[in-house]
Amino acid sequence: MTSQRDRIANLESRVEELDATIRGLTEELVDANQRLRELEAEQESNESTEVEEAKTEESKDETDDNDEGTSGLGDDIIVA
């Protein structure tokens, strides 16, 4: 009987250890997922900012090109 009680006690102890391990790993997994979401949001924000900056620069370049082209054409018109 004693060996059966020892065996049960060992099994219960092992179950408690495994349960603690599972809780710890679950907590780490939740933390890792949260950090991934934060990094993805930060990356999306940075990409949005870069896209907006590129659009602004592109728009500025087009405006500069249009201004240069307009001033050149206006000088060549002769009114009779």
N, C-alpha and C positions, 0 to 999 in steps of 0.2 A: 504494500500500500504506500509506503514511504516513497518508493521510486516513482509511482504514479503521481503523487502529490508534487514531487520535485519536478517531474516532467511538465505538469500543468503550470507550476510556478514559472518554469523556464519559458514555456510558450507564452504565458501572459506577459512576461517581461519583454520578450521579443516583439510581441504585438504592440506594446507601448512604445518601444524604440522605433518600430516601423511607422507607427502613427505619428510620432514626433517628427520623423524624417519627412513624411509626406506633408505635414503641415508646414515645415520649413521650406521645402521645395515649392509648394504651392505659393507661399508668400513671395519667394524669390521670383517665381514666374509672373505673378501679378505685378511686381515692381518692374521687372524687365519689360513687360508689355506696356506699362505706363510710360516708361522712359522711351520706348520705341515710338509711341504715339507723339510724345513731346518732340522728339527729333524729327519725325516726319512732318509735323506741323511747322517746325522751324525751317525745314528744308523747303517746304511749299511756300512759306512766306518769303524766303530768300529768292526763290525762283520767280515768284510774282514780282518782287521788287526789281529783279534783273530784267524781266520782260518789260515792265513799265519804263524802266530807264532806257532800254533799247528802243522802245516805241517813241519816247520823248526825243531821244537823239536822232532817230530816223525822221521824225516830224520836223525837227529843227533843221536837219540837212535839206529836206525837201523845201522848206520855207526859204532857206538861204539860196537854194538853186533857183527857185521861182523868182525871188527878188533880183538876182543877178540877170536872169533871162529877160525880165520885164524892163529893166533899166536899159538894157542894150537895144531892145526893139523900139523903145520910145524915142531914142536919139536919132533913129534913121528915118523917121516919118517927116515928110516935107509937106507943108500945107500951102496950096497955091491960091 
